[in-house]
Amino acid sequence: MSAGDRPVPAGPRPLDLRRLTGARVALGEAGGGMPTSAQQRFLLDHARAREAVWTEVDWPEVRARLGDGGLATVDVASRVGDRAEYLRRPDLGRRLSEDGRARLAAEPTGADVALVIADGLSATAVTLNAAPLALRIAAAAAERGWRLAPIALAHQARVALGDEVGAALGARAVVLLVGERPGLSAADSLGVYITHAPAPGTPDSRRNCISNVREGGLPVETAAAQVADLLARMFEQGRSGVELRRDAATLLPSG
């Protein structure tokens, strides 16, 4: 057998990155472009992302699921007039409407936690994931003896709207669940922003964030445990954001 006829030793099999991530990797090639299947997936993912941004949250479904869990709700809105203005004017999405302020003024104050569900940039994320996460956070709060304000369902809302809601309710901390900006690998990702002593004008550096809560991302039960852990630290230390110390224990539940 000549050297050229000798069998080549088997090396390690190439890693199939597509089995490890939902990101758009290893799409393949066809001629000068992508394979037809990859192009079709791109168009489908793009359509899902647009749908997540432009459609309305199924608020009756969210409200019903919270009500079934014994949680009261109050509807509020930002100063945005419609979805197009919401995308053009982030500043208006950060401020409560006068009607929303009046509705909150009729609610009891002094709760430990104000929970806000905001549509943000993904109605899909909120419709699918907000109620299950809110119910688990409420259960965790009850276990620790924390008083929970009526859940604010915030329409056309940005993250900073939670500060105004929390301040209006006189809450020690605000937890805002919001639809994250959809990407081409996930249009249903929910974000969580937690702030101690919320007040209008609170800088982003005073918030703590948990991201990518969804099926295929961070599980709801894990996110709820992280929220409870962060709140406990905030109440103990009297601060949040970059000043919050998190070196005493891990955020992830043990076991």
C-alpha positions as CSV (number, residue, x, y, z in Angstrom):
1,M,0.0,0.0,0.0
2,S,1.5,3.3,-1.0
3,A,1.5,6.3,1.3
4,G,-1.3,7.9,-0.8
5,D,-3.5,4.8,-0.3
6,R,-3.2,4.8,3.5
7,P,-6.5,5.6,5.3
8,V,-6.6,9.0,7.0
9,P,-6.9,8.6,10.8
10,A,-10.3,9.7,12.0
11,G,-10.2,13.0,13.8
12,P,-12.7,14.7,16.0
13,R,-16.1,15.3,14.4
14,P,-16.8,18.9,13.7
15,L,-19.0,20.6,16.3
16,D,-22.6,21.3,15.2
17,L,-23.1,24.7,16.7
18,R,-26.8,24.7,15.8
19,R,-27.4,22.1,18.5
20,L,-26.0,24.4,21.1
21,T,-27.7,27.7,20.4
22,G,-30.8,29.2,18.8
23,A,-28.7,32.0,17.3
24,R,-28.3,32.2,13.5
25,V,-25.0,30.4,13.1
26,A,-23.7,27.7,10.7
27,L,-26.4,28.5,8.1
28,G,-24.6,26.9,5.2
29,E,-23.9,28.0,1.6
30,A,-25.6,27.6,-1.7
31,G,-23.9,29.2,-4.6
32,G,-23.2,32.8,-3.7
33,G,-25.7,33.0,-0.9
34,M,-27.6,31.1,1.8
35,P,-29.6,27.9,1.3
36,T,-33.3,28.4,0.6
37,S,-34.2,26.9,4.0
38,A,-32.0,29.4,5.9
39,Q,-33.5,32.3,3.9
40,Q,-37.0,31.1,4.7
41,R,-36.2,30.9,8.4
42,F,-34.8,34.4,8.3
43,L,-38.0,35.7,6.7
44,L,-40.1,33.9,9.3
45,D,-38.0,35.1,12.2
46,H,-38.1,38.6,10.9
47,A,-41.9,38.4,10.6
48,R,-42.2,37.2,14.2
49,A,-40.0,40.1,15.4
50,R,-42.2,42.6,13.6
51,E,-45.3,41.0,15.0
52,A,-43.9,41.1,18.5
53,V,-43.3,44.9,18.2
54,W,-46.4,46.0,16.5
55,T,-49.2,43.8,17.9
56,E,-51.1,44.4,21.2
57,V,-50.5,42.4,24.3
58,D,-53.4,40.1,25.1
59,W,-54.2,42.1,28.2
60,P,-57.5,40.3,29.0
61,E,-55.6,36.9,29.0
62,V,-52.9,38.3,31.3
63,R,-55.4,39.9,33.6
64,A,-57.5,36.7,33.8
65,R,-54.4,34.6,34.6
66,L,-53.4,37.0,37.4
67,G,-57.0,37.1,38.7
68,D,-57.1,33.3,38.8
69,G,-54.1,33.5,41.0
70,G,-55.8,35.9,43.4
71,L,-53.8,39.0,42.2
72,A,-55.5,42.4,41.8
73,T,-54.6,44.6,38.9
74,V,-54.8,48.2,37.8
75,D,-54.5,49.5,34.2
76,V,-52.2,52.4,33.6
77,A,-50.7,54.0,30.4
78,S,-47.8,56.2,29.4
79,R,-48.2,59.5,27.7
80,V,-47.9,57.8,24.3
81,G,-50.8,58.2,21.9
82,D,-50.3,55.1,19.7
83,R,-47.7,52.5,18.8
84,A,-46.0,54.5,16.1
85,E,-45.5,57.4,18.6
86,Y,-44.2,54.9,21.1
87,L,-41.4,53.9,18.8
88,R,-40.6,57.5,17.9
89,R,-40.9,59.0,21.4
90,P,-39.2,56.9,24.1
91,D,-39.4,59.9,26.4
92,L,-43.2,59.8,26.4
93,G,-43.2,56.1,27.2
94,R,-41.3,56.8,30.4
95,R,-44.0,59.1,31.8
96,L,-47.3,58.2,33.3
97,S,-50.5,59.6,31.8
98,E,-52.6,61.8,34.0
99,D,-55.3,59.1,34.0
100,G,-52.8,56.5,35.1
101,R,-51.6,58.8,37.9
102,A,-55.2,59.2,39.1
103,R,-55.8,55.5,39.0
104,L,-52.8,54.8,41.2
105,A,-53.8,57.6,43.6
106,A,-56.9,55.5,44.4
107,E,-54.9,52.5,45.4
108,P,-53.5,51.8,48.8
109,T,-49.9,52.8,49.4
110,G,-46.9,51.6,51.5
111,A,-46.4,48.2,49.9
112,D,-43.0,46.5,50.0
113,V,-43.1,45.6,46.3
114,A,-44.8,47.2,43.3
115,L,-45.1,44.8,40.4
116,V,-45.5,46.3,36.9
117,I,-46.1,44.4,33.7
118,A,-45.2,46.6,30.7
119,D,-45.7,45.8,27.1
120,G,-42.3,47.2,26.0
121,L,-41.0,46.0,22.6
122,S,-42.5,42.5,22.6
123,A,-46.2,41.8,23.1
124,T,-45.4,38.1,22.5
125,A,-43.0,38.0,25.5
126,V,-45.6,39.6,27.8
127,T,-48.5,37.5,26.7
128,L,-46.6,34.3,27.1
129,N,-44.4,34.8,30.1
130,A,-45.5,37.8,32.2
131,A,-48.3,36.2,34.1
132,P,-46.5,33.0,35.0
133,L,-43.5,35.0,36.3
134,A,-45.7,37.5,38.2
135,L,-47.5,34.7,39.9
136,R,-44.2,33.1,41.1
137,I,-42.9,36.4,42.3
138,A,-46.1,37.1,44.2
139,A,-45.8,33.6,45.8
140,A,-42.2,34.3,46.8
141,A,-43.2,37.7,48.3
142,A,-46.0,36.1,50.3
143,E,-43.5,33.5,51.7
144,R,-41.3,36.3,52.9
145,G,-44.1,38.4,54.3
146,W,-43.7,41.2,51.8
147,R,-46.7,43.3,51.0
148,L,-47.5,43.4,47.3
149,A,-49.3,46.3,45.6
150,P,-52.0,45.7,43.0
151,I,-50.1,44.8,39.8
152,A,-49.9,47.7,37.3
153,L,-50.6,46.7,33.7
154,A,-48.7,49.4,31.9
155,H,-49.7,50.1,28.2
156,Q,-47.1,51.6,25.8
157,A,-44.5,51.6,28.6
158,R,-40.8,51.9,28.8
159,V,-38.7,50.7,31.7
160,A,-38.5,54.0,33.5
161,L,-42.3,54.1,33.8
162,G,-41.9,51.7,36.6
163,D,-40.2,54.3,38.7
164,E,-43.3,56.6,38.6
165,V,-45.6,53.7,39.3
166,G,-43.5,52.6,42.3
167,A,-43.3,56.1,43.7
168,A,-47.0,56.7,43.2
169,L,-47.7,53.6,45.2
170,G,-45.1,54.4,47.9
171,A,-43.4,51.0,47.4
172,R,-40.0,50.1,48.8
173,A,-39.1,48.5,45.5
174,V,-40.5,48.1,42.0
175,V,-40.2,45.0,39.8
176,L,-41.0,45.7,36.2
177,L,-41.5,42.9,33.7
178,V,-41.2,44.1,30.1
179,G,-41.0,42.7,26.6
180,E,-37.5,42.9,25.4
181,R,-36.4,44.1,21.9
182,P,-37.0,41.0,19.7
183,G,-34.1,39.5,17.8
184,L,-34.0,37.1,14.9
185,S,-33.5,34.1,17.3
186,A,-36.0,35.1,20.0
187,A,-39.1,37.3,19.8
188,D,-40.5,36.2,23.1
189,S,-37.9,37.3,25.6
190,L,-39.0,39.0,28.8
191,G,-36.8,41.3,30.8
192,V,-37.0,42.1,34.5
193,Y,-35.9,45.4,36.0
194,I,-35.7,45.8,39.8
195,T,-35.2,49.1,41.6
196,H,-35.0,50.0,45.3
197,A,-36.7,53.3,46.4
198,P,-38.1,54.1,42.9
199,A,-38.6,57.7,42.0
200,P,-38.9,59.7,38.8
201,G,-35.5,60.4,37.3
202,T,-33.9,57.3,38.7
203,P,-30.7,56.5,36.6
204,D,-30.3,53.1,35.0
205,S,-27.3,52.5,37.2
206,R,-29.7,52.0,40.2
207,R,-31.5,49.2,38.5
208,N,-30.7,45.4,38.4
209,C,-31.7,43.5,35.4
210,I,-32.6,39.9,34.7
211,S,-32.9,39.1,30.9
212,N,-34.0,36.4,28.5
213,V,-36.8,35.0,30.5
214,R,-38.6,32.6,28.1
215,E,-38.9,29.0,27.1
216,G,-35.5,28.1,25.7
217,G,-33.9,30.9,27.8
218,L,-33.9,31.6,31.6
219,P,-36.8,29.5,33.1
220,V,-39.5,31.4,34.9
221,E,-38.9,29.6,38.2
222,T,-35.2,30.5,38.2
223,A,-36.0,34.1,37.3
224,A,-38.5,34.4,40.2
225,A,-35.9,33.0,42.6
226,Q,-33.4,35.6,41.4
227,V,-35.9,38.4,41.8
228,A,-36.6,37.3,45.4
229,D,-32.9,37.1,46.1
230,L,-32.3,40.6,44.7
231,L,-35.2,42.1,46.7
232,A,-34.0,40.6,49.9
233,R,-30.6,42.1,49.4
234,M,-32.0,45.5,48.5
235,F,-34.2,45.6,51.6
236,E,-31.2,44.5,53.7
237,Q,-28.7,47.0,52.2
238,G,-31.1,49.8,51.3
239,R,-29.8,50.2,47.7
240,S,-29.9,48.6,44.3
241,G,-28.0,48.7,41.0
242,V,-24.3,49.0,40.8
243,E,-24.0,49.6,44.5
244,L,-25.8,46.4,45.5
245,R,-23.4,43.9,47.0
246,R,-24.0,40.4,45.8
247,D,-20.9,38.6,47.0
248,A,-22.4,36.8,50.0
249,A,-24.3,34.1,48.0
250,T,-25.1,33.1,44.5
251,L,-28.2,34.3,42.8
252,L,-29.0,30.9,41.4
253,P,-31.0,28.5,43.6
254,S,-28.8,25.7,45.1
255,G,-29.3,22.1,44.0
